[in-house]
């Protein structure tokens, strides 16, 4: 076992070590998809609007030679604790070599930090925002990760169990092959939804999104639809503005259908885009000098054959009325036109039965189970 030294990240050098550590952990891993280093740094900067209602503390561990061998961040989301009436400290950004002394030291640092703030339970991996990466991969380590999910080595969950952590919730992803034609059930239900409930598909333009407020309407719908889900707290207007500025410009608007009712209200939305996994691997986490080129190339010219189904939301009053059928009735022909052969959702809660059963006509494969662990402190 290594002799480890845990430090709160305070200096520029320590933050550099924190940001760059995954490059060493995953140097020979073909399935790891890196975060952009600039995005990681921004999480801990004053530009992060989540810090208006959260506290965050990064830690780094070194061996006797001064080599970084592990990292973690402690997070206290006060709004989430208030909503769910909990006293939880979260851990995120966890990475470590295969040494129990290292993982124990990292988690103990967050446990102690949380205790000092009056917390009673530790949970994770989770982030500040509910759309941050969350859940430790516990199976399917041989499959490529994505820009919105955590990838980790197989020894990570073994360490968690040894250290007394237990399951809180699991998420799974759904993988589907894109059919050449819209499944008859979707086509039939979509037609009925239009005729019986007056629902219609609308494709948004940049003008719709930014000038006519449809971008905010979509995220307000997400707040409403996701409100009952594990750990969810409402996105603020500042957070919504951040997502609209940072991510929506990356999305091909053909892949962003919304569903309106007869009154013009947004009752369903899906955000989907071409996968950037291979492009992000080529960037090695750096936007400059050439990382931007790999991303632009993947977005505009040499697109992958995979689509990421980032977010799907349906107004509670319209669930079960064929909104999902309308999504796929619209998207499947567009996917085929774009030579997309398969698609994968983001993590979905394993107990969200209504969400999981909607995929049945597409013969889904359930894959990449991830776990949120918990432990009383």
N, C-alpha and C positions, 0 to 999 in steps of 0.2 A: 504493500500500500504506500502511496505517496504521502509525504508530509505536506500538508496544504496550509496556505495562508489566505484567509478570506478578507477582502477589503471592500469597503464601500467605494464605488466609483466616484472620484472627485476631480481627478486631473485629466488633462487632454490625453496623455499617454494611456491612462487606464481606460478611458472611453474608446480609444483606438483599439486597445486589446479586446475590449468587450465586443466591438463591432466586427472585428476581423477573425475572432475565434472560430466561427463556423467554417471558414475557409480551410482551417487545419483539420477540424473534425471530419469534414466531408470531402477531403481532397481527392479521394479515390472512389467516391460514391456516384454511380451513374444516375441515380434516381432523385438526388437532392436538387431542389430548385431554390436558389438563394434569394433572400430579400435584397433590395437595393440598399446599400449602406446608408445613403442619404435619408431614406425613410426610417431606418432604425435610429439614426441620430436625432431625427426630428421628434421621435416619440418622447425623448427626454429633454426637449428644448421648450422654451417659452411659447413657441409657435403651435404647440399641441393644445388644441382647445379642450381636450379631455382633462387637462390638468386644472381646469377651473372647478372641477368637482371630484378630482381624484388626487391621491398622493402616489408617487412612484419613487422607488429607490433601487438602482442597479448595483449588483455585487459582482466581483471578479475574484477568481481563485488563482493562485500561483503556486508552483512547486518550489523546491529549495533553490533551484537555479534561476528563479524569476520568470519561468515560462508560464504563460496563461494556460490553464488546463480545465477551466470551467467558468460558467457565468450563469446569472439568474437575475430576475428583477422582481421585487415585491411591489404589489399594487393594492391600494385600498380605494375602491370605488364607493364613495360615500352615498351617492344617489342610489346605487344598487342595494347597498345595505339598508338604506331607509325604506325603499320600496318593498324589499323582501323580508324586512325585519330580521336581519342577520348581522353578525359581527365577523365578517369574512375578510381575510387578507388573501389576495390572489398571488400566484406566482406565474411568471411568463418568461419568455426568452431563455428558457433553460437549455443549456448545452454542457456536456461534461465527458471526459474520457472514461473508459470502463474501469472505474475504481470507486468502490463503495465509500471510501473516505472522502472523495471529492463530492459526490452527490449528496452525502449526508451533511457535509459542511455547508454546501450551498443552501439546501432546504432549511437547515437549522438557522442559518442567518436570516432567512425570511420569516421563519417562525418567531424568532426572538424579536425582530423588528416589528412584526405584527402585534405581538404581546405588548410591546412598549406603547403601541397605539390603542390598546384596549380591545384587540381582536381576540376571538375565541376559537376560530377554525381557519385552516388554510385550505385553499382549493386551487386547482389548476391542472394543466396549463390554460390560462385565460389571459385576455388583454384588458385594456381599459374599455374600448368600444365593444359592443356586441358583434360587430362585423370584423373585429381583429381575429387573427388566427387563434384557434383554441382546440384543445383536445390532443392528447399524446397518442400517436399511432401505436396500435397494439397488434396489428396483423397486416399482411400484404406489403411487406417491406421491399418486395421485388418489383413494385409498381412505381412509376414516376409520380412525383409530387406535383403540386401546382402553385400558382402565385397566391392563392388564398388559403392554403392549408399548411399545417405543420408536417414536416418529415423528420423522423428521428431513427436512430439505430435500434435493433431489436433488444439491446441490453437495457434501454431506458426503462421500460415498464417493469422489468425484473428488479431493478434498483428500487422503484417506487414501492413495490410489494414488500421487499425486504425491509424497507424503512417504515413499515406500518401504515402505508397509505392504502385506502380502499376506494372502490368505485363510487362515484356520485351519479354520473350519467354517461352514456355512450352516444356517439354520433356515428352514422354510416353515410357513405356516399352511394349514389346510384349511377351506374354506367349503362348506357343504352347505345345500340347500333341504330343509326338513322335509317328508317325504312325508305324504300324508293317511292312509296305512296303513303298518303295519310291513312292510318288504320280505319277501317269502316266505322268502328264504334266512335272514334273521335269525330269523323266527318258527320255522322248522324247526330251526335249530341251537339256539335257546334251549330248545325243547321237549326235544331230545336231551340237552342239558347237564343239565337238571333230572332226567331219567329215568336217564341213564347214570352221572352223576358226583355226584348228590345235591346239586347247587348250587341255591341259592335267593336271590331278591332280598329285601332287607330295607330298609325306610325308617326312618331314624333320627329319634328325638325328641330334644329338648333333654336329657331325662333320660338317654337312651342315651349321648349325646355327653359330657356332663359328669360324671354320677354313675357310670355303668357303664363308663366308659373307652373308649367307641367312638371318640371323637375322636382319642385318642392311638393307638388301633389303626390308624386310617386313615393317620396320618402315619408310623407305623412301617412300614406296608406301602409307602408311598411311598419311604422310605429303602431298603427291600429291592429294590423294582422299578427304581428309578432309579440304583442304585449303579454300574452299568457305564457310565452315560452321561457324555458329555464334561463334565469339570470338576466333577462332582457330589461333594459332601461331605455326610455324614449330618447331618440336623437334630438339634440337641440338644433335650433336654426343655424348656429355656427358650424356644427358638425355637418349638417345637410349641405351648407354652402361649400364646405371643404370637399365632400364627396362629389358634388356637382362640378367643381373646378378641377379636381384631380383625376377622376375616373371616367366620367361620362364622355369626355372628348375621345377616349380610347375606343368607345363602343361604336361599331357600325350600326347606324340607326335602323337598318333593316332588321337587326336582331333585338330590337327594343320595342316590342308591341305592348300597347296598353289596351285595356278593355274599358269601355265607357257604357253607362246605361243611357236610357232615353233622355235623361236630364243633363247629360254631359258630364256626370260625375265619374271619376276614376274608381273603378271597383276591382281592377286586377292589373298587375304589372309584372313583367318578367325582364330581368337584365341578363343578357347572355352575350358572349363575345368569343372570338377566336382565342384558342389557348396561346399563352406566351411562355409556356414552360421551357421549351428548347431555346428560345431567344434569351430568357433570363439566365439560363445556364451559360450561354455564351458571354453574357455581360460580366460574369463572375462577381456580381453585386455592385459593379461600378457603372455609372451612367456615362462617364468620360474616361478616356477619349472616344471610344468606339461603341460603348454600350448602347447609346441612343440609336445608333445605326441598326444594330441587331433587333431592337424593339420596333423601330419604324419599319424595317423590312418585313417583320412578322405580321405587323398590322396592315400594311399596304400592299406588299408584293408577294412574298413567299409565305403564304399562310399555312398553318398546320391543318391536319385533317380532323382535329378535335375541337369541339366547342365547350366552353365552360358555361354551365347554367348557374350563374352567380347568385341570383336572388329571384324568388317567386313569391308573390303576395296576392292574396285574395281577400277582399272585404268580408268580415265575418257574416254579414247578412246575405252574401252571394256565394258562400261556400256550398258546394253540392249542386250548383245551378249550371254547370257546364263551362265555367270560365277557363279551366285548365284545357278542356277540349278545344276551345277557341285559340288558346296559345299555340298548341301543337298543330292545329289545322293550318295556322298561318306560318309557323316556323319551319315545318318539315320540308315544304317545297323550297324555301329559301336556303336551308341547309344543303339540299341537294344541288341547287344552282351554284352554291359556293364550294362544292366538292368536299363538304364536311361529312365524314363517315361515321363518327361516333361523338357522343356528348357525355359529360359527367357533371353531376350536381356538386354543389358545395356540401359540407357536412350537414346532415339532417338528424334530428333527435330520433333515436330508435323507437321511442314510445309515441311518436307523432303519427299514429296509424293513418289518419285521413291523408296526410301528406304523402306517406309512403305508398299507399294503395293506388294513388292516381296514376302511377307509372305502369300498372299491370298490362295495358294494351301494347306497350312497347317492349315487353319481355325483358325486364330490367335484371341486371346483376348487382347485388349488394356487395359493396367492397370497402376496403380501407376503414375499418372500424377505429375510432378514436375515443379516448377516455378522458373524462375530467375526474381527477382524484381528489380526495378530501382526507383531512385528519384533524382531530381536535388538538388544540395546542394549550 
